[in-house]
Amino acid sequence: MDYKPKPNEYTLTLLNGDLEKEISLKENGFSAPTQKGVFVYYYSVWWMDEKEEHVSNGDAYYAFALEVK
């Protein structure tokens, strides 16, 4: 994300029907599936307060689909 300050917590989730699987991010990227199909992801980020535990100063949620041919 080209935004300052950058979020300090984030998750990437793969949706497969009713199942959700958290995907590991490495250097702000991930590997695409090798099998063919359309894959739906949710990318969630939070700007958590560094002084107060469990306090968010903002959040953002993104959804995107990736087609592997």
C-alpha positions, 0 to 999 in steps of 0.5 A: 500500500502506498499510504503513510502511515502504513497499516500495522496489521493485515490479513489475506484470506482465500474464499473457497465456497464456504471455506476461508483460509488465511494466506501467508504474505511474504514481502507484501506478496503471495503465490498464486494457486497452480490449479486452474480456476477463479479464486476470491481473496479478501485483503484486510488492514488495520491501523492499530493504536500503538499505545492502547491495546485493542484500539483501531485508528482505522481499517480498510477491506479489499476484495479481488478475484484472480483467474488462473488459466 
